[in-house]
Amino acid sequence: MKRHFEILVVDDDPNTLEVCCASLEHQGYQVAAAASAQAAGELLRCSAYDVVITDYRLKGQEDFGIYHQARVQNPKSRVIILTAHHDADAVVKALRVGADDYMFKPYDITELWDLVAHHLHECAAECQSAAAPRQFPALNEEILKMLWIMTHDIKDSLTSMATTLASLHKDSLGRDGDGACRKLNELYSRAKRLIGMTEDFMGKATSVNGEVEIEHEEMDLREDVVDPVLDELCTELRESHIAIDNQLDLMATNHIPVMGNTIWLRTVFRNLLKNAISYGGKGCTVAIGIKDNASVFRVNVFNSGSPVPAQYRGRLFSKFGRIASDGGSRCGSGVGLGLYLTKEILRKHGGDIWYEAYKHGSNFVFTIPRNS
C-alpha cells in the first residue's frame, strides 16, 4: 500500500515541511513537498494525490485554498488540515468545508503516521470496492431493501403494541394495582425504545449506499422530535443517573418551526443523545441548548466528561468510523453509521453538524433551517 499511494505535504514553514516529509518517507511512502501555495498548485495540476497534508493558512493564499484545489483535481483525495493549538476555530471551519481530518502543530510523529495510515487504508478499501464485480453492489442493494421492508413491518407492529399499552396504562390509572400499572408503563417504555431502534435500522439500511431520501413537512422541532426522544430514552437516562438540562424550556416561545422529516430528525437527536449517554457515562449531565439565528436554529447536545481524543475527532462523521466509549482506538458496538448518517440527514435538510471539545465535556452542534 505504501508504494501505491502518493502524498503531498504543503507548508510554508521549512522546518515543519522537512520533518513531515522525512518522517513519511521513512515509513516508505511516496511524498511530494511544496513550500508555497504556488508550488502546491503546480504539483496538484500534474498529479492527483491520494492524501494532501496542508497548513490551512498559507502566504498569498485564501484559507483552505489548497483544500479546494486538491478536491478539484481529485475529489477522492483525503485532505488533512494543519493548524496551531491557539487557532481552534480553524478546526471547526475545516470540518465545515469538508476536510477529512486535522492536526494541531506541533504534532507527534506517531500521531501523524497513524492518521495517514488510517486514511490510506480507507483509500485502499475504496479502490478494492470499486474493483469488485458488479453483481455484488446489486446483491447488497437487494439485501438492504429486504432489511428495510422487514424493519418497517416490525416498526408498524411495535407501534400498534405501544398504542395498546398506552391505552391500557391510561385505563389503569387511579385503580388499585400499582404493580400492574408500573409493569404496563415499563412495557410501554420498552416498546417506544424498540420503535426508536427500528427507525435507526431503517435509516442505516438506506444510508449504506450513500442515499438518504428525505420528504419534508412542516413540524415543530421540540414537540415532534426532542420531547418524544427524551420520553423514549427516559428509562435509560434514569438508570444511568443522568441529569438532563433542557434549555429549550427557557425559550420565549414554545414553537420551533422547521421543515423536515419527523423520523429522520428523531434519528439525528436520538444518535446525539445516545452518544452523550455513552461517552458521558453514569452520573453525567447532558445539556440541550438552542439559539435562534434568524434563518437557522443552532442546536447543541453537550455531555460532561472526557472529550473525544484529538486524533479521532476528524473521523467522527466518517462512514463506518467507530470510537470506543472509553475514548480508545478499539471499535465500539454497532456498525459505525450513527454520526455519518446524522451528518447526511442534516445536510439533506440544508443544515450541518460539527464537534466541539471542551476540557470537561463534548459538544455536538447542528444547524437546521428555520421554517419562517
FILUM-188889 format. One line per field, with one value per residue (C-alpha): residue number from 1; x, y, z; residue in one letter. Coordinates in steps of 0.1 Angstrom, whole numbers. Example, Ala and Ser with C-alpha at 12.3 -4.5 7.8 and 13.67 -1.06 7.14 Angstrom:
% residues 2
resi	(1_2);
u	(123_137);
v	(-45_-11);
w	(78_71);
resn	(a_s);
% end
This chain:
% residues 372
resi	(1_2_3_4_5_6_7_8_9_10_11_12_13_14_15_16_17_18_19_20_21_22_23_24_25_26_27_28_29_30_31_32_33_34_35_36_37_38_39_40_41_42_43_44_45_46_47_48_49_50_51_52_53_54_55_56_57_58_59_60_61_62_63_64_65_66_67_68_69_70_71_72_73_74_75_76_77_78_79_80_81_82_83_84_85_86_87_88_89_90_91_92_93_94_95_96_97_98_99_100_101_102_103_104_105_106_107_108_109_110_111_112_113_114_115_116_117_118_119_120_121_122_123_124_125_126_127_128_129_130_131_132_133_134_135_136_137_138_139_140_141_142_143_144_145_146_147_148_149_150_151_152_153_154_155_156_157_158_159_160_161_162_163_164_165_166_167_168_169_170_171_172_173_174_175_176_177_178_179_180_181_182_183_184_185_186_187_188_189_190_191_192_193_194_195_196_197_198_199_200_201_202_203_204_205_206_207_208_209_210_211_212_213_214_215_216_217_218_219_220_221_222_223_224_225_226_227_228_229_230_231_232_233_234_235_236_237_238_239_240_241_242_243_244_245_246_247_248_249_250_251_252_253_254_255_256_257_258_259_260_261_262_263_264_265_266_267_268_269_270_271_272_273_274_275_276_277_278_279_280_281_282_283_284_285_286_287_288_289_290_291_292_293_294_295_296_297_298_299_300_301_302_303_304_305_306_307_308_309_310_311_312_313_314_315_316_317_318_319_320_321_322_323_324_325_326_327_328_329_330_331_332_333_334_335_336_337_338_339_340_341_342_343_344_345_346_347_348_349_350_351_352_353_354_355_356_357_358_359_360_361_362_363_364_365_366_367_368_369_370_371_372);
u	(0_28_43_9_-3_10_11_15_27_22_36_55_74_105_112_77_78_111_103_69_82_112_90_66_94_109_77_81_55_59_60_60_68_55_68_42_7_20_43_14_-9_16_21_-17_-21_3_-8_-39_-26_-44_-36_-29_-15_-16_-14_-48_-33_-5_10_-7_-35_-70_-78_-83_-73_-51_-80_-103_-76_-70_-107_-110_-80_-91_-125_-114_-83_-81_-72_-57_-55_-27_-33_-19_-33_-44_-64_-90_-117_-98_-107_-144_-141_-121_-147_-175_-158_-154_-118_-112_-91_-69_-38_-26_10_34_23_36_52_35_1_10_18_-14_-36_-20_-22_-59_-68_-46_-64_-97_-84_-73_-108_-125_-103_-110_-147_-146_-129_-154_-177_-209_-232_-221_-234_-267_-269_-261_-289_-314_-304_-307_-341_-353_-339_-357_-390_-386_-377_-406_-431_-416_-419_-456_-463_-444_-463_-496_-484_-473_-507_-525_-501_-506_-544_-542_-519_-543_-573_-554_-545_-565_-574_-560_-529_-500_-477_-496_-496_-458_-454_-476_-456_-423_-436_-448_-413_-396_-419_-411_-374_-377_-396_-367_-342_-362_-362_-324_-320_-342_-321_-288_-301_-309_-277_-251_-253_-250_-286_-308_-342_-360_-396_-401_-431_-440_-431_-421_-386_-394_-429_-422_-385_-368_-396_-406_-369_-364_-395_-383_-350_-362_-357_-321_-314_-328_-309_-277_-284_-280_-292_-309_-305_-331_-326_-353_-377_-362_-372_-395_-417_-427_-428_-396_-408_-387_-393_-382_-390_-400_-385_-352_-348_-356_-328_-305_-314_-315_-280_-267_-284_-273_-237_-240_-252_-225_-195_-206_-211_-232_-239_-230_-250_-265_-274_-296_-295_-308_-302_-324_-301_-328_-325_-314_-317_-284_-289_-263_-262_-234_-223_-199_-170_-138_-138_-131_-92_-79_-66_-101_-122_-116_-132_-162_-186_-168_-186_-181_-159_-162_-146_-149_-169_-137_-121_-97_-90_-108_-141_-173_-206_-227_-217_-204_-230_-247_-228_-222_-260_-266_-245_-261_-296_-288_-272_-303_-323_-300_-281_-247_-231_-197_-180_-165_-142_-142_-118_-146_-170_-181_-205_-222_-237_-260_-279_-313_-331_-360_-394_-404);
v	(0_25_25_26_59_94_121_159_179_217_242_275_267_249_231_217_207_189_170_159_147_129_111_99_89_69_49_41_65_84_121_154_187_222_252_276_278_283_253_232_243_233_198_194_201_174_146_135_129_104_123_161_174_212_242_258_293_299_332_346_321_323_300_263_273_242_220_233_228_192_184_198_177_145_145_114_130_128_163_167_203_215_244_258_250_286_287_261_280_268_232_240_258_229_204_226_229_191_184_147_153_178_180_207_219_209_173_139_119_87_105_117_81_67_94_89_51_53_74_53_22_38_47_11_-1_22_11_-26_-18_-1_-31_-56_-75_-56_-82_-76_-40_-52_-80_-57_-33_-61_-73_-38_-34_-66_-54_-21_-38_-62_-34_-13_-41_-47_-10_-10_-39_-23_10_-9_-26_7_23_-6_-5_33_28_1_22_52_30_15_49_56_20_-5_-24_-1_-30_-38_-1_1_-30_-16_17_-3_-23_9_24_-7_-6_30_22_-6_17_41_13_2_38_38_5_17_48_29_4_32_52_24_30_68_76_93_102_130_141_174_186_214_204_216_205_204_188_164_155_165_157_123_111_123_103_73_72_83_48_46_81_73_40_58_86_112_147_165_203_210_247_246_251_286_298_327_308_271_268_258_257_237_219_183_147_136_101_113_142_119_97_127_137_101_94_125_118_82_93_117_89_65_89_110_79_73_103_128_159_163_198_205_241_261_295_312_327_342_319_288_272_262_232_216_184_187_160_164_140_134_148_126_123_148_121_107_138_142_108_111_116_92_61_30_51_39_51_32_47_48_71_44_32_-1_-3_2_-16_-11_-6_29_46_68_100_95_91_121_144_131_137_172_181_168_192_221_221_208_193_196_186_209_196_211_204_186_176_171_193_183_213_212_237_233_260_278_274_311);
w	(0_9_-27_-44_-29_-33_-5_-9_21_19_44_41_74_60_93_96_59_61_93_80_46_61_87_60_36_65_65_29_14_-19_-7_-26_-9_-16_3_-11_-24_-59_-58_-44_-72_-99_-83_-80_-117_-125_-102_-83_-48_-25_7_9_42_42_66_63_61_35_24_-7_-5_9_38_27_-8_-12_1_-27_-54_-42_-43_-79_-90_-73_-54_-36_-21_17_30_64_77_99_124_156_190_196_164_173_152_121_130_131_97_82_92_78_44_43_53_63_93_111_134_158_154_169_165_175_146_157_156_120_110_125_108_74_77_86_55_31_45_36_2_-4_8_-17_-45_-37_-35_-69_-85_-71_-95_-105_-91_-55_-53_-68_-44_-15_-26_-27_8_21_6_22_56_52_45_74_98_85_92_127_134_124_148_176_171_173_205_220_213_230_260_263_263_290_311_309_319_348_364_396_401_426_414_413_404_373_364_367_346_319_320_317_287_271_276_261_231_224_227_202_178_180_173_142_129_133_115_86_83_83_58_33_40_34_-4_2_-5_21_8_27_24_41_60_85_120_155_165_202_201_172_178_211_236_221_220_256_266_246_264_299_313_300_313_347_351_342_368_341_347_318_315_288_280_253_282_287_252_250_226_227_189_170_134_108_75_78_83_118_117_102_127_156_143_145_180_192_179_196_229_229_222_252_274_262_263_293_314_345_366_338_329_294_283_253_240_211_196_170_144_123_93_111_145_162_184_207_228_254_279_308_310_289_254_223_219_193_169_165_161_124_116_139_109_86_72_95_118_154_186_218_247_267_241_230_194_196_179_199_193_162_126_129_108_135_132_95_90_113_91_59_72_83_50_32_54_45_78_91_122_139_171_198_225_260_289_307_281_245_225_192_174_144_124_107_86_102_86_86);
resn	(m_k_r_h_f_e_i_l_v_v_d_d_d_p_n_t_l_e_v_c_c_a_s_l_e_h_q_g_y_q_v_a_a_a_a_s_a_q_a_a_g_e_l_l_r_c_s_a_y_d_v_v_i_t_d_y_r_l_k_g_q_e_d_f_g_i_y_h_q_a_r_v_q_n_p_k_s_r_v_i_i_l_t_a_h_h_d_a_d_a_v_v_k_a_l_r_v_g_a_d_d_y_m_f_k_p_y_d_i_t_e_l_w_d_l_v_a_h_h_l_h_e_c_a_a_e_c_q_s_a_a_a_p_r_q_f_p_a_l_n_e_e_i_l_k_m_l_w_i_m_t_h_d_i_k_d_s_l_t_s_m_a_t_t_l_a_s_l_h_k_d_s_l_g_r_d_g_d_g_a_c_r_k_l_n_e_l_y_s_r_a_k_r_l_i_g_m_t_e_d_f_m_g_k_a_t_s_v_n_g_e_v_e_i_e_h_e_e_m_d_l_r_e_d_v_v_d_p_v_l_d_e_l_c_t_e_l_r_e_s_h_i_a_i_d_n_q_l_d_l_m_a_t_n_h_i_p_v_m_g_n_t_i_w_l_r_t_v_f_r_n_l_l_k_n_a_i_s_y_g_g_k_g_c_t_v_a_i_g_i_k_d_n_a_s_v_f_r_v_n_v_f_n_s_g_s_p_v_p_a_q_y_r_g_r_l_f_s_k_f_g_r_i_a_s_d_g_g_s_r_c_g_s_g_v_g_l_g_l_y_l_t_k_e_i_l_r_k_h_g_g_d_i_w_y_e_a_y_k_h_g_s_n_f_v_f_t_i_p_r_n_s);
% end
